[in-house]
Amino acid sequence: MRIIELMRIYANVPMDLADASLVVAAEETALTEILTVDSDYTVYRTAGSGFLSNLLAPYL
């Protein structure tokens, strides 16, 4: 299961279920723009090393 795999990969960040779910949703929909107050998304990557773009990043 991809969520468990991601949580193991990012165990040192740590990645919780909500974080992993958002990364999986981005992978499945090919959407890379997200809206979150969580700064960890600068670290997370989708399959194929895709970056997620946090639209709130300039305000954090």
N, CA, C and O atoms as a Tripos MOL2 file, in Angstrom:
@<TRIPOS>MOLECULE
protein
  240   239    60     0     0
PROTEIN
NO_CHARGES

@<TRIPOS>ATOM
      1 N           0.8480   -1.1760    0.0000 N.3       1 MET1
      2 CA          0.0000    0.0000    0.0000 C.3       1 MET1
      3 C           0.8920    1.2380    0.0000 C.2       1 MET1
      4 O           1.8220    1.3400    0.8000 O.2       1 MET1
      5 N           0.6080    2.1650   -0.8890 N.am      2 ARG2
      6 CA          1.4550    3.3410   -1.0920 C.3       2 ARG2
      7 C           1.5530    4.2300    0.1520 C.2       2 ARG2
      8 O           2.6160    4.7890    0.4240 O.2       2 ARG2
      9 N           0.4760    4.3650    0.8980 N.am      3 ILE3
     10 CA          0.5110    5.2150    2.0970 C.3       3 ILE3
     11 C           1.5260    4.6890    3.1090 C.2       3 ILE3
     12 O           2.2960    5.4630    3.6790 O.2       3 ILE3
     13 N           1.5290    3.4000    3.3300 N.am      4 ILE4
     14 CA          2.4800    2.8030    4.2800 C.3       4 ILE4
     15 C           3.9050    2.9800    3.7780 C.2       4 ILE4
     16 O           4.8080    3.2890    4.5560 O.2       4 ILE4
     17 N           4.1100    2.7850    2.4820 N.am      5 GLU5
     18 CA          5.4360    2.9690    1.8880 C.3       5 GLU5
     19 C           5.9390    4.4020    2.1070 C.2       5 GLU5
     20 O           7.0890    4.6050    2.4970 O.2       5 GLU5
     21 N           5.0900    5.3760    1.8580 N.am      6 LEU6
     22 CA          5.4770    6.7730    2.0550 C.3       6 LEU6
     23 C           5.7910    7.0750    3.5160 C.2       6 LEU6
     24 O           6.7580    7.7760    3.8150 O.2       6 LEU6
     25 N           4.9810    6.5510    4.4180 N.am      7 MET7
     26 CA          5.1990    6.8050    5.8430 C.3       7 MET7
     27 C           6.5190    6.1930    6.3110 C.2       7 MET7
     28 O           7.1520    6.7220    7.2250 O.2       7 MET7
     29 N           6.9380    5.0930    5.7000 N.am      8 ARG8
     30 CA          8.2440    4.5010    6.0260 C.3       8 ARG8
     31 C           9.3810    5.3300    5.4410 C.2       8 ARG8
     32 O          10.3960    5.5510    6.1000 O.2       8 ARG8
     33 N           9.2120    5.7830    4.2130 N.am      9 ILE9
     34 CA         10.2400    6.5900    3.5520 C.3       9 ILE9
     35 C          10.4870    7.8790    4.3320 C.2       9 ILE9
     36 O          11.6330    8.2910    4.5110 O.2       9 ILE9
     37 N           9.4120    8.5110    4.7950 N.am     10 TYR10
     38 CA          9.5190    9.8080    5.4680 C.3      10 TYR10
     39 C           9.3550    9.6940    6.9820 C.2      10 TYR10
     40 O           8.8890   10.6370    7.6220 O.2      10 TYR10
     41 N           9.7230    8.5770    7.5500 N.am     11 ALA11
     42 CA          9.5580    8.3570    8.9920 C.3      11 ALA11
     43 C          10.3370    9.3670    9.8310 C.2      11 ALA11
     44 O           9.9400    9.6700   10.9560 O.2      11 ALA11
     45 N          11.4260    9.8840    9.3050 N.am     12 ASN12
     46 CA         12.2320   10.8450   10.0660 C.3      12 ASN12
     47 C          11.6850   12.2650   10.0130 C.2      12 ASN12
     48 O          12.2020   13.1370   10.7100 O.2      12 ASN12
     49 N          10.6480   12.5290    9.2030 N.am     13 VAL13
     50 CA         10.1290   13.8990    9.0740 C.3      13 VAL13
     51 C           9.2270   14.2840   10.2410 C.2      13 VAL13
     52 O           9.4570   15.3920   10.7260 O.2      13 VAL13
     53 N           8.2950   13.6040   10.7490 N.am     14 PRO14
     54 CA          7.6010   12.4030   10.3060 C.3      14 PRO14
     55 C           6.4030   12.7350    9.4140 C.2      14 PRO14
     56 O           5.8930   13.8550    9.4180 O.2      14 PRO14
     57 N           5.9790   11.7490    8.6670 N.am     15 MET15
     58 CA          4.8110   11.8830    7.8040 C.3      15 MET15
     59 C           3.6550   11.1690    8.4790 C.2      15 MET15
     60 O           3.7780    9.9980    8.8390 O.2      15 MET15
     61 N           2.5290   11.8600    8.6560 N.am     16 ASP16
     62 CA          1.3640   11.2040    9.2450 C.3      16 ASP16
     63 C           0.4070   10.7620    8.1380 C.2      16 ASP16
     64 O           0.6790   10.9590    6.9530 O.2      16 ASP16
     65 N          -0.7000   10.1690    8.5330 N.am     17 LEU17
     66 CA         -1.6620    9.6270    7.5760 C.3      17 LEU17
     67 C          -2.2190   10.7100    6.6570 C.2      17 LEU17
     68 O          -2.3880   10.4760    5.4600 O.2      17 LEU17
     69 N          -2.5030   11.8740    7.1920 N.am     18 ALA18
     70 CA         -3.0360   12.9700    6.3700 C.3      18 ALA18
     71 C          -2.0150   13.4120    5.3280 C.2      18 ALA18
     72 O          -2.3700   13.6430    4.1720 O.2      18 ALA18
     73 N          -0.7530   13.5310    5.7280 N.am     19 ASP19
     74 CA          0.3090   13.9180    4.7930 C.3      19 ASP19
     75 C           0.4360   12.8880    3.6680 C.2      19 ASP19
     76 O           0.4740   13.2430    2.4900 O.2      19 ASP19
     77 N           0.5000   11.6240    4.0450 N.am     20 ALA20
     78 CA          0.6400   10.5540    3.0520 C.3      20 ALA20
     79 C          -0.5670   10.5020    2.1180 C.2      20 ALA20
     80 O          -0.4190   10.2590    0.9210 O.2      20 ALA20
     81 N          -1.7420   10.7280    2.6570 N.am     21 SER21
     82 CA         -2.9570   10.7150    1.8320 C.3      21 SER21
     83 C          -2.9300   11.8230    0.7880 C.2      21 SER21
     84 O          -3.3580   11.6190   -0.3480 O.2      21 SER21
     85 N          -2.4300   12.9880    1.1670 N.am     22 LEU22
     86 CA         -2.3570   14.1010    0.2180 C.3      22 LEU22
     87 C          -1.3390   13.8280   -0.8850 C.2      22 LEU22
     88 O          -1.5690   14.1760   -2.0430 O.2      22 LEU22
     89 N          -0.2270   13.2120   -0.5340 N.am     23 VAL23
     90 CA          0.7800   12.8630   -1.5440 C.3      23 VAL23
     91 C           0.2100   11.8200   -2.5090 C.2      23 VAL23
     92 O           0.3960   11.9350   -3.7200 O.2      23 VAL23
     93 N          -0.4780   10.8130   -1.9890 N.am     24 VAL24
     94 CA         -1.0840    9.7910   -2.8420 C.3      24 VAL24
     95 C          -2.1590   10.4070   -3.7390 C.2      24 VAL24
     96 O          -2.2530   10.0640   -4.9170 O.2      24 VAL24
     97 N          -2.9550   11.2980   -3.1970 N.am     25 ALA25
     98 CA         -3.9780   11.9710   -4.0100 C.3      25 ALA25
     99 C          -3.3230   12.7660   -5.1350 C.2      25 ALA25
    100 O          -3.8220   12.7730   -6.2610 O.2      25 ALA25
    101 N          -2.2090   13.4350   -4.8400 N.am     26 ALA26
    102 CA         -1.4800   14.1810   -5.8680 C.3      26 ALA26
    103 C          -0.9520   13.2420   -6.9440 C.2      26 ALA26
    104 O          -0.9950   13.5670   -8.1310 O.2      26 ALA26
    105 N          -0.4550   12.0810   -6.5350 N.am     27 GLU27
    106 CA          0.0410   11.1000   -7.4990 C.3      27 GLU27
    107 C          -1.0720   10.5810   -8.3950 C.2      27 GLU27
    108 O          -0.8830   10.4360   -9.6030 O.2      27 GLU27
    109 N          -2.2110   10.3050   -7.8190 N.am     28 GLU28
    110 CA         -3.3090    9.7060   -8.5840 C.3      28 GLU28
    111 C          -4.0280   10.6960   -9.4870 C.2      28 GLU28
    112 O          -4.6190   10.2970  -10.4900 O.2      28 GLU28
    113 N          -3.9870   11.9800   -9.1470 N.am     29 THR29
    114 CA         -4.6980   12.9810   -9.9460 C.3      29 THR29
    115 C          -3.7620   13.8250  -10.8070 C.2      29 THR29
    116 O          -4.2170   14.6030  -11.6450 O.2      29 THR29
    117 N          -2.4560   13.6710  -10.5990 N.am     30 ALA30
    118 CA         -1.4360   14.4600  -11.3010 C.3      30 ALA30
    119 C          -1.5310   15.9480  -10.9600 C.2      30 ALA30
    120 O          -1.0280   16.7860  -11.7080 O.2      30 ALA30
    121 N          -2.1620   16.2770   -9.8550 N.am     31 LEU31
    122 CA         -2.2110   17.6580   -9.3730 C.3      31 LEU31
    123 C          -1.0690   17.8550   -8.3900 C.2      31 LEU31
    124 O          -0.8920   17.0500   -7.4760 O.2      31 LEU31
    125 N          -0.3060   18.9020   -8.5660 N.am     32 THR32
    126 CA          0.8410   19.1220   -7.6820 C.3      32 THR32
    127 C           0.7190   20.3970   -6.8560 C.2      32 THR32
    128 O           1.5880   20.6720   -6.0290 O.2      32 THR32
    129 N          -0.3230   21.1720   -7.0570 N.am     33 GLU33
    130 CA         -0.5400   22.3650   -6.2440 C.3      33 GLU33
    131 C          -1.4380   22.0040   -5.0700 C.2      33 GLU33
    132 O          -2.5370   21.4780   -5.2440 O.2      33 GLU33
    133 N          -0.9410   22.3010   -3.8570 N.am     34 ILE34
    134 CA         -1.6880   21.9900   -2.6500 C.3      34 ILE34
    135 C          -1.8500   23.2490   -1.8130 C.2      34 ILE34
    136 O          -1.1780   24.2540   -2.0430 O.2      34 ILE34
    137 N          -2.7370   23.1830   -0.8540 N.am     35 LEU35
    138 CA         -2.9990   24.2940    0.0520 C.3      35 LEU35
    139 C          -2.9110   23.7580    1.4740 C.2      35 LEU35
    140 O          -3.8070   23.0450    1.9270 O.2      35 LEU35
    141 N          -1.8350   24.0960    2.1810 N.am     36 THR36
    142 CA         -1.6270   23.5880    3.5230 C.3      36 THR36
    143 C          -0.7750   24.5570    4.3440 C.2      36 THR36
    144 O           0.0100   25.3260    3.7900 O.2      36 THR36
    145 N          -0.9340   24.5170    5.6500 N.am     37 VAL37
    146 CA         -0.0810   25.2910    6.5540 C.3      37 VAL37
    147 C           1.0780   24.4350    7.0730 C.2      37 VAL37
    148 O           1.8700   24.8970    7.8940 O.2      37 VAL37
    149 N           1.1760   23.2150    6.6040 N.am     38 ASP38
    150 CA          2.2180   22.2720    7.0140 C.3      38 ASP38
    151 C           3.4750   22.5090    6.1780 C.2      38 ASP38
    152 O           3.4320   22.3900    4.9530 O.2      38 ASP38
    153 N           4.5730   22.8370    6.8140 N.am     39 SER39
    154 CA          5.8090   23.1350    6.0880 C.3      39 SER39
    155 C           6.5440   21.8990    5.5910 C.2      39 SER39
    156 O           7.4880   22.0340    4.8130 O.2      39 SER39
    157 N           6.1490   20.7010    6.0070 N.am     40 ASP40
    158 CA          6.8300   19.4730    5.5930 C.3      40 ASP40
    159 C           6.6980   19.1900    4.1030 C.2      40 ASP40
    160 O           7.4450   18.3730    3.5660 O.2      40 ASP40
    161 N           5.7850   19.8330    3.4440 N.am     41 TYR41
    162 CA          5.5620   19.5270    2.0360 C.3      41 TYR41
    163 C           6.6920   20.0110    1.1380 C.2      41 TYR41
    164 O           6.6880   19.7200   -0.0580 O.2      41 TYR41
    165 N           7.6530   20.7360    1.6800 N.am     42 THR42
    166 CA          8.8460   21.0710    0.9060 C.3      42 THR42
    167 C           9.7630   19.8630    0.7820 C.2      42 THR42
    168 O          10.6400   19.8330   -0.0810 O.2      42 THR42
    169 N           9.5650   18.8680    1.6390 N.am     43 VAL43
    170 CA         10.3790   17.6590    1.6660 C.3      43 VAL43
    171 C           9.7390   16.5370    0.8530 C.2      43 VAL43
    172 O          10.4460   15.8060    0.1610 O.2      43 VAL43
    173 N           8.4440   16.3890    0.9210 N.am     44 TYR44
    174 CA          7.7480   15.2720    0.2940 C.3      44 TYR44
    175 C           7.8070   15.3430   -1.2200 C.2      44 TYR44
    176 O           7.7700   16.4260   -1.8040 O.2      44 TYR44
    177 N           7.9010   14.1660   -1.8570 N.am     45 ARG45
    178 CA          7.9140   14.0550   -3.3120 C.3      45 ARG45
    179 C           6.8940   13.0150   -3.7440 C.2      45 ARG45
    180 O           6.6540   12.0350   -3.0380 O.2      45 ARG45
    181 N           6.3030   13.2340   -4.9000 N.am     46 THR46
    182 CA          5.4170   12.2280   -5.4770 C.3      46 THR46
    183 C           6.2730   11.2120   -6.2210 C.2      46 THR46
    184 O           7.4740   11.4200   -6.3900 O.2      46 THR46
    185 N           5.6760   10.1310   -6.6590 N.am     47 ALA47
    186 CA          6.4000    9.1190   -7.4300 C.3      47 ALA47
    187 C           7.0600    9.7970   -8.6240 C.2      47 ALA47
    188 O           6.4390   10.6190   -9.2970 O.2      47 ALA47
    189 N           8.2960    9.4580   -8.8810 N.am     48 GLY48
    190 CA          9.0250   10.0990   -9.9580 C.3      48 GLY48
    191 C           9.6890   11.3900   -9.5190 C.2      48 GLY48
    192 O          10.0950   12.1950  -10.3560 O.2      48 GLY48
    193 N           9.8010   11.5940   -8.2210 N.am     49 SER49
    194 CA         10.4550   12.7690   -7.6280 C.3      49 SER49
    195 C           9.7610   14.0890   -7.9480 C.2      49 SER49
    196 O          10.4110   15.1280   -8.0550 O.2      49 SER49
    197 N           8.4520   14.0440   -8.0990 N.am     50 GLY50
    198 CA          7.7110   15.2770   -8.3600 C.3      50 GLY50
    199 C           7.5590   16.1240   -7.1130 C.2      50 GLY50
    200 O           7.2790   15.6110   -6.0300 O.2      50 GLY50
    201 N           7.7430   17.4150   -7.2710 N.am     51 PHE51
    202 CA          7.5920   18.3510   -6.1710 C.3      51 PHE51
    203 C           6.1180   18.7280   -6.0070 C.2      51 PHE51
    204 O           5.3630   18.7670   -6.9790 O.2      51 PHE51
    205 N           5.7280   18.9990   -4.7830 N.am     52 LEU52
    206 CA          4.4010   19.5420   -4.5000 C.3      52 LEU52
    207 C           4.5660   21.0330   -4.2510 C.2      52 LEU52
    208 O           5.4610   21.4510   -3.5160 O.2      52 LEU52
    209 N           3.7150   21.8200   -4.8540 N.am     53 SER53
    210 CA          3.7750   23.2640   -4.7200 C.3      53 SER53
    211 C           2.6970   23.7220   -3.7310 C.2      53 SER53
    212 O           1.5010   23.6160   -4.0010 O.2      53 SER53
    213 N           3.1480   24.2310   -2.5840 N.am     54 ASN54
    214 CA          2.2230   24.7080   -1.5560 C.3      54 ASN54
    215 C           1.8510   26.1540   -1.8560 C.2      54 ASN54
    216 O           2.7090   27.0340   -1.7990 O.2      54 ASN54
    217 N           0.6220   26.4060   -2.1670 N.am     55 LEU55
    218 CA          0.1700   27.7490   -2.5110 C.3      55 LEU55
    219 C           0.2210   28.7160   -1.3290 C.2      55 LEU55
    220 O           0.2020   29.9300   -1.5290 O.2      55 LEU55
    221 N           0.2860   28.2030   -0.1130 N.am     56 LEU56
    222 CA          0.3850   29.0640    1.0760 C.3      56 LEU56
    223 C           1.8180   29.3280    1.4990 C.2      56 LEU56
    224 O           2.0420   30.1000    2.4310 O.2      56 LEU56
    225 N           2.7900   28.7150    0.8510 N.am     57 ALA57
    226 CA          4.1850   28.8350    1.2660 C.3      57 ALA57
    227 C           4.6570   30.2740    1.4390 C.2      57 ALA57
    228 O           5.3820   30.5470    2.3960 O.2      57 ALA57
    229 N           4.2860   31.2100    0.5660 N.am     58 PRO58
    230 CA          4.7350   32.5890    0.7610 C.3      58 PRO58
    231 C           4.2200   33.2470    2.0400 C.2      58 PRO58
    232 O           4.7610   34.2600    2.4820 O.2      58 PRO58
    233 N           3.1860   32.6760    2.6240 N.am     59 TYR59
    234 CA          2.5660   33.2660    3.8110 C.3      59 TYR59
    235 C           2.9600   32.5720    5.1080 C.2      59 TYR59
    236 O           2.5170   32.9740    6.1840 O.2      59 TYR59
    237 N           3.7740   31.5510    5.0200 N.am     60 LEU60
    238 CA          4.1670   30.7960    6.2190 C.3      60 LEU60
    239 C           5.4370   31.3130    6.8170 C.2      60 LEU60
    240 O           5.9020   30.7880    7.8280 O.2      60 LEU60
@<TRIPOS>BOND
     1     1     2 1
     2     2     3 1
     3     3     4 2
     4     3     5 am
     5     5     6 1
     6     6     7 1
     7     7     8 2
     8     7     9 am
     9     9    10 1
    10    10    11 1
    11    11    12 2
    12    11    13 am
    13    13    14 1
    14    14    15 1
    15    15    16 2
    16    15    17 am
    17    17    18 1
    18    18    19 1
    19    19    20 2
    20    19    21 am
    21    21    22 1
    22    22    23 1
    23    23    24 2
    24    23    25 am
    25    25    26 1
    26    26    27 1
    27    27    28 2
    28    27    29 am
    29    29    30 1
    30    30    31 1
    31    31    32 2
    32    31    33 am
    33    33    34 1
    34    34    35 1
    35    35    36 2
    36    35    37 am
    37    37    38 1
    38    38    39 1
    39    39    40 2
    40    39    41 am
    41    41    42 1
    42    42    43 1
    43    43    44 2
    44    43    45 am
    45    45    46 1
    46    46    47 1
    47    47    48 2
    48    47    49 am
    49    49    50 1
    50    50    51 1
    51    51    52 2
    52    51    53 am
    53    53    54 1
    54    54    55 1
    55    55    56 2
    56    55    57 am
    57    57    58 1
    58    58    59 1
    59    59    60 2
    60    59    61 am
    61    61    62 1
    62    62    63 1
    63    63    64 2
    64    63    65 am
    65    65    66 1
    66    66    67 1
    67    67    68 2
    68    67    69 am
    69    69    70 1
    70    70    71 1
    71    71    72 2
    72    71    73 am
    73    73    74 1
    74    74    75 1
    75    75    76 2
    76    75    77 am
    77    77    78 1
    78    78    79 1
    79    79    80 2
    80    79    81 am
    81    81    82 1
    82    82    83 1
    83    83    84 2
    84    83    85 am
    85    85    86 1
    86    86    87 1
    87    87    88 2
    88    87    89 am
    89    89    90 1
    90    90    91 1
    91    91    92 2
    92    91    93 am
    93    93    94 1
    94    94    95 1
    95    95    96 2
    96    95    97 am
    97    97    98 1
    98    98    99 1
    99    99   100 2
   100    99   101 am
   101   101   102 1
   102   102   103 1
   103   103   104 2
   104   103   105 am
   105   105   106 1
   106   106   107 1
   107   107   108 2
   108   107   109 am
   109   109   110 1
   110   110   111 1
   111   111   112 2
   112   111   113 am
   113   113   114 1
   114   114   115 1
   115   115   116 2
   116   115   117 am
   117   117   118 1
   118   118   119 1
   119   119   120 2
   120   119   121 am
   121   121   122 1
   122   122   123 1
   123   123   124 2
   124   123   125 am
   125   125   126 1
   126   126   127 1
   127   127   128 2
   128   127   129 am
   129   129   130 1
   130   130   131 1
   131   131   132 2
   132   131   133 am
   133   133   134 1
   134   134   135 1
   135   135   136 2
   136   135   137 am
   137   137   138 1
   138   138   139 1
   139   139   140 2
   140   139   141 am
   141   141   142 1
   142   142   143 1
   143   143   144 2
   144   143   145 am
   145   145   146 1
   146   146   147 1
   147   147   148 2
   148   147   149 am
   149   149   150 1
   150   150   151 1
   151   151   152 2
   152   151   153 am
   153   153   154 1
   154   154   155 1
   155   155   156 2
   156   155   157 am
   157   157   158 1
   158   158   159 1
   159   159   160 2
   160   159   161 am
   161   161   162 1
   162   162   163 1
   163   163   164 2
   164   163   165 am
   165   165   166 1
   166   166   167 1
   167   167   168 2
   168   167   169 am
   169   169   170 1
   170   170   171 1
   171   171   172 2
   172   171   173 am
   173   173   174 1
   174   174   175 1
   175   175   176 2
   176   175   177 am
   177   177   178 1
   178   178   179 1
   179   179   180 2
   180   179   181 am
   181   181   182 1
   182   182   183 1
   183   183   184 2
   184   183   185 am
   185   185   186 1
   186   186   187 1
   187   187   188 2
   188   187   189 am
   189   189   190 1
   190   190   191 1
   191   191   192 2
   192   191   193 am
   193   193   194 1
   194   194   195 1
   195   195   196 2
   196   195   197 am
   197   197   198 1
   198   198   199 1
   199   199   200 2
   200   199   201 am
   201   201   202 1
   202   202   203 1
   203   203   204 2
   204   203   205 am
   205   205   206 1
   206   206   207 1
   207   207   208 2
   208   207   209 am
   209   209   210 1
   210   210   211 1
   211   211   212 2
   212   211   213 am
   213   213   214 1
   214   214   215 1
   215   215   216 2
   216   215   217 am
   217   217   218 1
   218   218   219 1
   219   219   220 2
   220   219   221 am
   221   221   222 1
   222   222   223 1
   223   223   224 2
   224   223   225 am
   225   225   226 1
   226   226   227 1
   227   227   228 2
   228   227   229 am
   229   229   230 1
   230   230   231 1
   231   231   232 2
   232   231   233 am
   233   233   234 1
   234   234   235 1
   235   235   236 2
   236   235   237 am
   237   237   238 1
   238   238   239 1
   239   239   240 2
@<TRIPOS>SUBSTRUCTURE
     1 MET1         2 RESIDUE 1 A MET
     2 ARG2         6 RESIDUE 1 A ARG
     3 ILE3        10 RESIDUE 1 A ILE
     4 ILE4        14 RESIDUE 1 A ILE
     5 GLU5        18 RESIDUE 1 A GLU
     6 LEU6        22 RESIDUE 1 A LEU
     7 MET7        26 RESIDUE 1 A MET
     8 ARG8        30 RESIDUE 1 A ARG
     9 ILE9        34 RESIDUE 1 A ILE
    10 TYR10       38 RESIDUE 1 A TYR
    11 ALA11       42 RESIDUE 1 A ALA
    12 ASN12       46 RESIDUE 1 A ASN
    13 VAL13       50 RESIDUE 1 A VAL
    14 PRO14       54 RESIDUE 1 A PRO
    15 MET15       58 RESIDUE 1 A MET
    16 ASP16       62 RESIDUE 1 A ASP
    17 LEU17       66 RESIDUE 1 A LEU
    18 ALA18       70 RESIDUE 1 A ALA
    19 ASP19       74 RESIDUE 1 A ASP
    20 ALA20       78 RESIDUE 1 A ALA
    21 SER21       82 RESIDUE 1 A SER
    22 LEU22       86 RESIDUE 1 A LEU
    23 VAL23       90 RESIDUE 1 A VAL
    24 VAL24       94 RESIDUE 1 A VAL
    25 ALA25       98 RESIDUE 1 A ALA
    26 ALA26      102 RESIDUE 1 A ALA
    27 GLU27      106 RESIDUE 1 A GLU
    28 GLU28      110 RESIDUE 1 A GLU
    29 THR29      114 RESIDUE 1 A THR
    30 ALA30      118 RESIDUE 1 A ALA
    31 LEU31      122 RESIDUE 1 A LEU
    32 THR32      126 RESIDUE 1 A THR
    33 GLU33      130 RESIDUE 1 A GLU
    34 ILE34      134 RESIDUE 1 A ILE
    35 LEU35      138 RESIDUE 1 A LEU
    36 THR36      142 RESIDUE 1 A THR
    37 VAL37      146 RESIDUE 1 A VAL
    38 ASP38      150 RESIDUE 1 A ASP
    39 SER39      154 RESIDUE 1 A SER
    40 ASP40      158 RESIDUE 1 A ASP
    41 TYR41      162 RESIDUE 1 A TYR
    42 THR42      166 RESIDUE 1 A THR
    43 VAL43      170 RESIDUE 1 A VAL
    44 TYR44      174 RESIDUE 1 A TYR
    45 ARG45      178 RESIDUE 1 A ARG
    46 THR46      182 RESIDUE 1 A THR
    47 ALA47      186 RESIDUE 1 A ALA
    48 GLY48      190 RESIDUE 1 A GLY
    49 SER49      194 RESIDUE 1 A SER
    50 GLY50      198 RESIDUE 1 A GLY
    51 PHE51      202 RESIDUE 1 A PHE
    52 LEU52      206 RESIDUE 1 A LEU
    53 SER53      210 RESIDUE 1 A SER
    54 ASN54      214 RESIDUE 1 A ASN
    55 LEU55      218 RESIDUE 1 A LEU
    56 LEU56      222 RESIDUE 1 A LEU
    57 ALA57      226 RESIDUE 1 A ALA
    58 PRO58      230 RESIDUE 1 A PRO
    59 TYR59      234 RESIDUE 1 A TYR
    60 LEU60      238 RESIDUE 1 A LEU
